Amino acid sequence: MIDIGENIREIRKLKGMTQKELGNKLGISQSAINQFENNKTAPKLQTIEKLAIALEVSMYDILKRGAEYYQQTGVNLDINIIKNALHSNEVIAETPLDKVTVTALKELLEYKETGLTPQDIKDMDKMYLEKCQQVNKLTCTCEMYERMAKK
């Protein structure tokens, strides 16, 4: 059985956060975090999404994997070693699935290097949409003035 509370606790500790710090990031009390971690109350799906963002993990990590996923494995995960391995695999990738896998992993590395969080990307998307709406309004205004000038 999945122990969401235990997953939250272990990931939070691995990230070096206290219950109070996590609660502050989410705008909820330390007591609420404690209740989640002790499985006294179950967080809503919205709260799990906020927890994932605050802990910089995916919702899947909270719901399924838990903290054992984040513990050191002894494998060297240096970014340059991973890039070199991907480059080597790109050369020998034969099937379409191999090629898609290598490309997807390269894109994930590029994303990781940006340092952006999922919330940063959502904020950027929102800002982009707002700018598009502003441009659309300006375009309509310009078209209106052009029509008026022709009369």
Backbone torsions as a table, in degrees:
resi	resn	phi	psi	omega
1	MET	NA	143.0	-178.5
2	ILE	-75.5	131.3	177.0
3	ASP	-110.5	86.1	-176.7
4	ILE	-60.0	-41.9	-179.2
5	GLY	-59.3	-44.9	178.7
6	GLU	-65.3	-40.1	177.7
7	ASN	-60.4	-45.4	179.6
8	ILE	-60.1	-48.2	-178.3
9	ARG	-59.5	-49.7	-176.1
10	GLU	-65.5	-42.1	179.4
11	ILE	-65.8	-42.5	178.9
12	ARG	-58.5	-46.2	-179.6
13	LYS	-65.2	-41.0	178.2
14	LEU	-64.1	-28.2	177.7
15	LYS	-84.4	-2.4	176.7
16	GLY	73.7	30.8	-178.8
17	MET	-110.1	149.0	172.2
18	THR	-89.8	166.4	175.6
19	GLN	-60.4	-39.8	-179.2
20	LYS	-63.6	-44.3	179.1
21	GLU	-62.0	-42.9	178.9
22	LEU	-65.1	-43.4	177.6
23	GLY	-59.5	-42.3	178.8
24	ASN	-62.2	-40.2	178.6
25	LYS	-62.7	-32.5	-177.2
26	LEU	-93.8	-12.0	-177.0
27	GLY	75.3	29.1	176.5
28	ILE	-128.6	169.8	-174.5
29	SER	-78.9	159.6	174.3
30	GLN	-61.3	-35.3	179.7
31	SER	-61.5	-39.5	179.0
32	ALA	-64.6	-42.5	177.4
33	ILE	-60.8	-43.6	178.9
34	ASN	-59.3	-42.7	-179.9
35	GLN	-66.0	-37.8	176.4
36	PHE	-63.1	-48.4	-175.3
37	GLU	-65.9	-29.3	179.2
38	ASN	-95.9	10.7	177.7
39	ASN	57.1	30.3	175.9
40	LYS	-82.7	-32.0	171.5
41	THR	-135.9	146.5	179.7
42	ALA	-95.6	130.7	177.7
43	PRO	-68.5	143.6	175.7
44	LYS	-69.0	163.5	-179.4
45	LEU	-58.1	-39.8	177.2
46	GLN	-60.0	-41.1	-179.5
47	THR	-68.7	-37.2	177.8
48	ILE	-63.5	-38.9	176.9
49	GLU	-62.6	-43.4	178.7
50	LYS	-65.5	-39.2	176.9
51	LEU	-60.9	-44.2	-179.5
52	ALA	-60.6	-42.8	179.9
53	ILE	-65.6	-45.7	-178.1
54	ALA	-64.2	-36.2	-178.7
55	LEU	-90.2	-2.6	179.2
56	GLU	57.4	47.0	174.8
57	VAL	-134.2	176.5	176.1
58	SER	-88.9	162.6	175.4
59	MET	-62.2	-35.6	178.3
60	TYR	-58.1	-40.0	179.9
61	ASP	-61.3	-39.0	179.8
62	ILE	-73.5	-41.7	-175.1
63	LEU	-78.0	-32.6	-172.8
64	LYS	-118.8	-56.5	-167.7
65	ARG	-74.6	-51.0	-175.1
66	GLY	79.7	-172.2	-170.0
67	ALA	-74.2	-23.2	-177.7
68	GLU	-58.7	-23.6	177.8
69	TYR	-65.6	-28.9	-173.9
70	TYR	-96.1	-4.1	-178.6
71	GLN	-75.6	150.4	-177.8
72	GLN	-60.3	137.0	-178.4
73	THR	-108.0	-7.8	-176.1
74	GLY	87.6	-5.0	177.8
75	VAL	-85.3	135.5	179.3
76	ASN	-78.0	111.1	-178.6
77	LEU	-104.3	34.5	175.8
78	ASP	-60.5	133.5	-174.3
79	ILE	-58.9	-36.8	-179.7
80	ASN	-69.1	-36.1	177.5
81	ILE	-65.8	-40.7	178.8
82	ILE	-64.6	-43.8	179.1
83	LYS	-60.9	-43.6	179.2
84	ASN	-63.3	-41.2	178.6
85	ALA	-63.8	-41.8	178.3
86	LEU	-64.2	-41.0	179.1
87	HIS	-62.3	-41.9	178.5
88	SER	-63.3	-42.6	-179.8
89	ASN	-69.8	-30.1	178.6
90	GLU	-63.2	-37.3	-178.8
91	VAL	-66.4	-36.8	-175.8
92	ILE	-101.1	1.2	179.4
93	ALA	-63.3	123.2	-177.0
94	GLU	-108.6	-43.5	-176.0
95	THR	-86.9	157.3	176.4
96	PRO	-57.4	-36.2	179.4
97	LEU	-63.7	-42.2	177.1
98	ASP	-59.1	-45.4	-178.1
99	LYS	-64.7	-42.2	178.2
100	VAL	-64.4	-41.6	-180.0
101	THR	-61.6	-46.8	179.9
102	VAL	-62.7	-45.1	-180.0
103	THR	-62.2	-44.0	-179.8
104	ALA	-63.2	-42.3	179.1
105	LEU	-65.5	-38.0	176.9
106	LYS	-62.5	-43.0	179.2
107	GLU	-64.4	-38.3	176.9
108	LEU	-62.9	-40.8	177.5
109	LEU	-63.1	-42.5	178.0
110	GLU	-61.2	-41.9	178.4
111	TYR	-62.3	-45.3	-178.9
112	LYS	-60.5	-38.8	-178.5
113	GLU	-67.5	-20.9	178.8
114	THR	-69.9	-27.0	-178.1
115	GLY	77.5	8.0	-179.4
116	LEU	-79.7	142.7	174.7
117	THR	-93.7	163.4	176.0
118	PRO	-55.2	-35.6	179.2
119	GLN	-66.7	-38.8	176.7
120	ASP	-58.3	-42.9	-178.6
121	ILE	-67.1	-41.0	176.7
122	LYS	-61.3	-42.8	178.8
123	ASP	-62.6	-40.7	179.1
124	MET	-65.9	-40.1	177.6
125	ASP	-61.4	-43.2	179.6
126	LYS	-62.6	-44.9	179.5
127	MET	-63.3	-40.2	179.1
128	TYR	-61.3	-46.0	179.3
129	LEU	-62.0	-41.1	178.5
130	GLU	-62.1	-42.7	178.8
131	LYS	-64.7	-39.5	177.4
132	CYS	-61.8	-40.7	177.9
133	GLN	-63.8	-40.5	178.3
134	GLN	-63.9	-43.6	178.6
135	VAL	-62.7	-41.0	179.2
136	ASN	-61.4	-43.1	178.5
137	LYS	-63.9	-42.9	179.0
138	LEU	-64.3	-39.6	178.4
139	THR	-62.7	-43.8	178.7
140	CYS	-62.7	-40.9	179.3
141	THR	-63.9	-44.2	179.0
142	CYS	-62.1	-43.0	178.9
143	GLU	-62.7	-38.9	179.2
144	MET	-64.0	-44.9	179.0
145	TYR	-65.3	-35.9	177.5
146	GLU	-64.2	-42.1	178.0
147	ARG	-63.7	-40.5	-179.8
148	MET	-67.2	-35.8	-179.1
149	ALA	-69.1	-30.6	-179.3
150	LYS	-73.2	-22.9	-176.9
151	LYS	-77.2	NA	NA
